[in-house]
Amino acid sequence: MVVTLKEKDILRMYVKRIAPDTIFYFMAIVLITVFYQLSTKKSVEVIYPYSIAITIYFIWMCIRYVSYRSFYQSLSRMEKNCAYEGRFTKEDEIAINRAFNQIHREYLQMIRSMESDEEERRRFLSAWIHSMKTPVTVESLIIQRASRGELEEKTAMKDITLENDKLLSSLDMVLNIMRLQEFAKDYVPEEFDLADEINQIINNNKRLFIYSKVFPKVINECGGASSKVLSDRKWNRHMLDQIISNAVKYSKEEGEAKNVTFRLTKEGKKTVLYVEDEGIGMEETDLPRVFEPFFTGENGRNGRNASGIGLYFCKEISEHIQCQLSIESSIAAGTKVKIIYRNYPSNVFN
């Protein structure tokens, strides 16, 4: 809201500001006069010097008022136009102008950032809602075929369950992405052993591994060094669950067993986790964009039911829990995901 100061408002504020100075000024003149008369015991003409003092004071106050008025007019113009630099001459006015401009720039930057985040969120939700139309459409087609007797009821139920699982998985992922917007409220850093955590995550996903005929291998190369890290256990699990889901989905083949290898090692004082699969791999040209939302690449176009959300979700989590996430891959040679845990206890507590 822009407040425009009128002339009388500026004058009223100025009078209030100089009132104490005026009182002390004339009290000082009176006291000096009284002191002089008492000390000399002579009668002194005061009307003429008082008139000169009042005239000089009035002229000086008028000059100050012009400067005061110019200052507030400049502030009013700056409220209307952030590009207006103002005409400030005194050091305190220049300092106020600089502070005002700095606050204004930070405010505008914050607004642009919020608008950008809101636009990104809107585009993300729009794209996600559009992508969710596919499994709903597939379910509708399955129901139509089953009702016409073209599909057995058992097969139809199995297919509908698969599509429904996709919907639930995608919905859960998007809800978690939305929670990332308020990450500070749900961030609980704790120290835990990453090797034990990987074994627990593998155990939680054992049915996925068994049914897909993709089997996990854990290699701990930390030796005698500790594999403990400082991170948020819940969000770290969300990230690793999605990486495992991708590794299994792009590795499983009919009649052929594959492996997903979890390799723990140390790089200096940092704990590093490699997750390597034996899947179909990715095109080299796709790698720079794999963390973009809804980017599916060649694998998505070749019918692998890629949503384009998973790796984007992982990247967002890694940035929030201060891990460094990167991917190496090539066609028919599998994919290697590298996670560097930078918030390790030895750096924080020692």
Secondary structure, 3 states (H helix, E strand, C coil): CCCCCCHHHHHHHHHHHHHHHHHHHHHHHHHHHHHHHHHHCCCCCCHHHHHHHHHHHHHHHHHHHHHHHHHHHHHHHHHHCCCCCCCCCCHHHHHHHHHHHHHHHHHHHHHHHHHHHHHHHHHHHHHHHHHHHHHHHHHHHHHHHHHCCCCCHHHHHHHHHHHHHHHHHHHHHHHHHHHHHHHHHHCCEEEEEHHHHHHHHHHHCHHHHHHHCEEEEEEECCCCCCCEEEEEHHHHHHHHHHHHHHHHHCCCECCECEEEEEEEEEECCEEEEEEEECCCCCCHHHHHHCCCCCCCHHHHHCCCCCCCCHHHHHHHHHHHCCEEEEEEECCCCCEEEEEEECCCHHHHHC
